[in-house]
């Protein structure tokens, strides 16, 4: 009995440690963001916000909602290609519930957990549901990876020597890390076995993720134009892709603070956008993300009703 106790306590301690890292990372990121705003001046940032006309904000919100529709289409295409008996309406509702929940859950993939639970309640096989979410994540990352060279070219053009030295210092990964990475890749390939044999679903999902990216970049472009700091569409996409991968680091709750700081730094340093405008951009994009997820609040009763149906079926 006593020998088993420390082993069972390890996962719990690890989860607690991870949560404290995320809480600490969120707090640090928010503090850095506040420092940036204070250095620039609250008045200048507020003045930049007031430059954005209401029609532009409404248009940008509409584009952001369109990007969320592309996310719905991406997961729906994956599930349907795997033969899952789901309707577009149910997937639409589940995705928006997940997006809404991710604003509060202490994880960058908290919304996926909600989607997984909802899919299982819809009688989709648990393994298939999990694999589809893994595929959904990976396709989203693959789309952003397409834009990554553009972002890196903007950054490396100014900091090539420093970046090369940093990259070379990171190459010799510890053996334990290499083993974990190899195991992760193996698990992903096993999960994706169906879609690797039936690439039509992957192709449709990838087209959807390209639509999602285009809408996101267009939102940034609209805001920057309204602020008087236009950038080339490809440069917007490249720098956004860098911010996207930085935000994936599990050091803050839903990327809160980390996303704003990375957007402000990248677009100011490598895009030449005035700092007050990049701060405004980062705050407005966060506001748009939250606003675009609000429809999910109306679908929250869906999970409760699905749970009741599942309970009734088991009785």
C-alpha positions in Angstrom: 0.0 0.0 0.0 2.7 2.5 1.0 4.8 1.8 -2.1 1.9 2.6 -4.4 1.1 6.0 -2.8 3.9 8.1 -4.2 3.3 6.7 -7.7 -0.4 7.7 -7.7 0.5 11.1 -6.3 2.9 11.9 -9.2 0.3 12.8 -11.9 -1.6 15.0 -9.4 1.6 16.8 -8.4 2.5 17.2 -12.1 -0.9 18.7 -12.9 -0.7 21.1 -10.0 2.8 22.2 -11.0 1.6 22.7 -14.6 -1.4 24.8 -13.5 0.9 27.0 -11.4 3.2 27.5 -14.3 0.3 28.6 -16.5 -1.1 30.9 -13.8 2.4 32.4 -13.3 3.0 32.7 -17.0 -0.4 34.4 -17.5 0.4 36.9 -14.7 3.9 37.6 -16.0 2.6 38.1 -19.6 -0.2 40.5 -18.4 2.4 42.4 -16.3 4.6 42.8 -19.3 1.7 43.9 -21.4 0.7 46.5 -18.8 4.3 47.7 -18.7 4.4 48.1 -22.4 1.1 50.1 -22.4 2.4 52.3 -19.5 5.7 53.0 -21.3 3.8 54.0 -24.4 1.1 55.9 -22.5 -2.5 54.9 -21.9 -3.6 58.1 -23.7 -1.9 57.2 -26.9 -3.2 53.7 -26.9 -6.7 54.9 -26.2 -6.3 57.5 -29.0 -5.3 54.7 -31.3 -8.4 52.6 -30.4 -10.6 55.6 -31.1 -9.2 55.8 -34.7 -11.0 52.6 -35.6 -14.5 53.5 -36.9 -17.4 51.4 -35.7 -18.2 50.1 -39.2 -14.7 48.7 -39.5 -15.0 47.0 -36.2 -18.3 45.4 -37.2 -16.8 44.3 -40.5 -13.8 42.8 -38.7 -16.1 41.0 -36.3 -18.0 39.6 -39.3 -14.8 38.3 -40.9 -13.7 36.8 -37.5 -17.0 34.9 -37.3 -16.4 33.7 -40.9 -13.0 32.3 -39.7 -14.8 30.4 -36.9 -17.2 29.0 -39.5 -14.1 27.6 -41.3 -13.0 26.0 -38.1 -16.4 24.3 -37.9 -16.1 23.1 -41.5 -12.6 21.7 -40.8 -13.7 19.5 -38.0 -16.9 18.5 -39.7 -15.0 17.4 -42.8 -12.7 15.2 -40.8 -15.6 13.6 -38.9 -17.7 13.0 -42.0 -14.8 11.6 -44.0 -14.3 9.1 -41.1 -18.0 8.0 -41.3 -19.1 9.7 -38.1 -22.9 10.1 -37.9 -22.9 13.8 -37.1 -24.9 16.8 -38.5 -23.4 20.1 -39.4 -25.7 21.8 -36.8 -24.4 19.7 -33.9 -20.7 20.2 -34.9 -21.4 24.0 -35.3 -22.8 24.1 -31.8 -20.0 22.0 -30.3 -17.2 24.1 -31.8 -18.7 27.3 -30.6 -19.2 25.9 -27.1 -15.6 24.8 -27.1 -14.5 28.3 -28.3 -16.5 29.9 -25.5 -15.2 27.5 -22.9 -11.6 28.1 -23.9 -11.9 31.7 -22.7 -12.0 30.3 -19.1 -10.4 26.9 -19.0 -6.8 26.8 -17.7 -5.3 25.2 -20.9 -4.6 26.1 -24.5 -6.6 23.0 -25.5 -9.4 23.3 -22.9 -12.0 23.9 -25.6 -11.0 20.6 -27.3 -11.8 18.7 -24.1 -15.3 20.2 -24.2 -15.6 19.2 -27.9 -14.4 15.7 -27.1 -17.0 15.2 -24.4 -19.7 16.6 -26.7 -18.7 14.3 -29.6 -18.8 11.2 -27.3 -22.2 12.2 -26.1 -23.3 12.4 -29.8 -22.3 8.7 -29.9 -19.1 9.3 -31.9 -16.5 6.6 -31.0 -14.2 8.0 -28.3 -11.0 7.0 -30.1 -12.3 8.5 -33.4 -13.3 11.7 -31.6 -9.9 12.1 -30.0 -8.1 11.3 -33.3 -10.2 13.9 -35.2 -9.3 16.6 -32.7 -5.6 15.7 -33.0 -6.0 15.9 -36.8 -7.9 19.2 -36.4 -5.0 20.7 -34.4 -2.3 19.4 -36.6 -4.0 20.7 -39.8 -4.3 24.1 -38.2 -0.6 24.0 -37.3 0.2 22.8 -40.8 -1.6 25.8 -42.3 0.3 28.2 -40.1 3.5 26.4 -40.9 3.0 27.4 -44.6 3.2 31.0 -43.6 6.1 30.5 -41.2 8.9 31.0 -43.7 7.5 34.4 -44.6 7.6 35.4 -40.9 11.0 34.0 -40.3 12.4 35.9 -43.3 11.1 39.1 -41.8 12.8 38.2 -38.4 16.0 36.7 -39.7 16.6 39.6 -42.0 17.4 41.6 -38.9 18.6 39.1 -36.4 20.1 36.3 -38.6 23.3 35.8 -36.6 21.6 35.8 -33.2 18.8 33.5 -34.4 21.3 31.1 -36.0 23.3 30.9 -32.8 20.2 30.3 -30.7 19.0 27.6 -33.1 22.3 25.8 -33.1 22.4 25.8 -29.3 18.9 24.1 -29.2 19.8 21.3 -31.7 21.4 18.9 -29.2 18.2 17.9 -27.4 18.5 15.6 -24.3 18.0 11.9 -25.1 14.9 11.9 -22.8 13.3 14.7 -24.9 14.1 13.0 -28.2 12.5 9.8 -26.9 9.3 11.7 -25.9 9.2 13.5 -29.2 9.6 10.2 -31.1 6.8 8.6 -29.0 4.5 11.6 -29.6 5.0 11.5 -33.3 4.3 7.7 -33.3 1.1 8.2 -31.4 0.0 11.0 -33.8 0.6 8.8 -36.8 -1.4 5.9 -35.3 -4.2 8.3 -34.5 -4.2 9.7 -38.1 -4.1 6.3 -39.7 -7.6 6.6 -41.2 -7.0 10.0 -42.8 -3.6 9.1 -44.1 -5.4 6.3 -46.1 -8.3 8.6 -47.1 -6.7 12.0 -47.9 -9.9 13.6 -49.2 -11.0 14.5 -45.7 -7.6 15.9 -44.9 -7.6 18.0 -48.1 -11.1 19.4 -47.4 -10.0 20.2 -43.8 -6.8 21.9 -45.0 -8.8 24.1 -47.4 -11.0 25.1 -44.5 -8.0 26.0 -42.4 -6.7 28.2 -45.2 -10.0 30.0 -45.2 -9.7 30.4 -41.4 -6.2 31.9 -41.8 -7.2 34.2 -44.7 -10.1 35.6 -42.5 -7.7 36.1 -39.5 -5.1 37.9 -41.6 -7.9 40.0 -43.3 -9.1 41.1 -39.8 -5.5 42.2 -38.9 -5.2 44.0 -42.2 -8.5 45.9 -41.7 -7.4 47.0 -38.2 -4.0 48.1 -39.3 -5.4 50.1 -42.2 -7.8 51.8 -39.9 -4.9 52.7 -37.6 -2.9 54.1 -40.5 -0.3 51.4 -40.5 -0.9 49.2 -43.4 1.2 46.1 -44.0 1.6 43.7 -46.9 -0.9 40.8 -46.6 1.8 38.2 -46.7 3.9 40.0 -44.1 0.8 40.1 -41.8 0.4 36.4 -42.3 4.0 35.6 -41.7 4.3 37.6 -38.4 1.0 36.2 -37.2 2.2 32.6 -37.8 5.2 33.4 -35.5 2.9 34.8 -32.8 0.6 31.7 -33.2 3.4 29.3 -32.4 4.6 31.4 -29.5 1.1 31.4 -28.1 1.0 27.6 -28.3 3.6 27.5 -25.5 1.6 26.1 -22.4 2.7 28.9 -20.1 -0.5 30.9 -19.9 -4.2 30.4 -19.8 -5.5 30.4 -23.4 -2.5 32.4 -24.4 -3.7 35.4 -22.3 -1.1 38.1 -22.2 1.4 36.0 -24.1 -0.5 36.5 -27.4 -0.8 40.3 -26.9 2.9 40.7 -26.0 4.1 38.6 -29.0 1.8 40.4 -31.4 2.9 43.8 -30.1 6.6 42.9 -30.2 6.6 41.2 -33.7 4.6 43.8 -35.6 6.4 46.7 -34.0 10.0 45.3 -34.3 9.8 43.5 -37.6 6.8 45.2 -39.2 7.7 48.7 -38.3 4.2 49.5 -36.9 4.2 52.1 -34.1 4.0 50.5 -30.7 0.7 52.2 -29.7 -0.8 50.7 -32.9 0.5 47.2 -32.2 -0.8 47.3 -28.7 -4.2 48.4 -30.0 -4.1 45.7 -32.6 -3.3 43.0 -30.0 -6.1 44.2 -27.6 -8.6 44.5 -30.4 -7.8 41.0 -31.7 -8.3 39.5 -28.2 -11.6 41.4 -28.0 -12.7 40.0 -31.4 -11.7 36.5 -30.4 -13.9 36.7 -27.3 -16.8 38.4 -29.1 -16.7 35.7 -31.9 -16.9 33.0 -29.3 -20.0 34.5 -27.5 -22.5 32.5 -29.6 -21.2 29.4 -27.8 -22.8 30.7 -24.6 -26.2 30.1 -26.2 -25.3 26.5 -27.0 -24.1 25.6 -23.4 -27.5 23.9 -22.6 -26.6 21.5 -25.5 -24.1 19.6 -23.4 -26.6 19.3 -20.5 -29.3 17.9 -22.8 -26.9 15.5 -24.5 -25.8 14.3 -21.0 -29.4 13.7 -20.0 -30.0 11.7 -23.2 -26.9 9.6 -22.6 -27.9 8.9 -19.0 -31.4 7.9 -20.1 -30.0 5.5 -22.7 -27.8 3.8 -20.2 -30.6 3.2 -17.7 
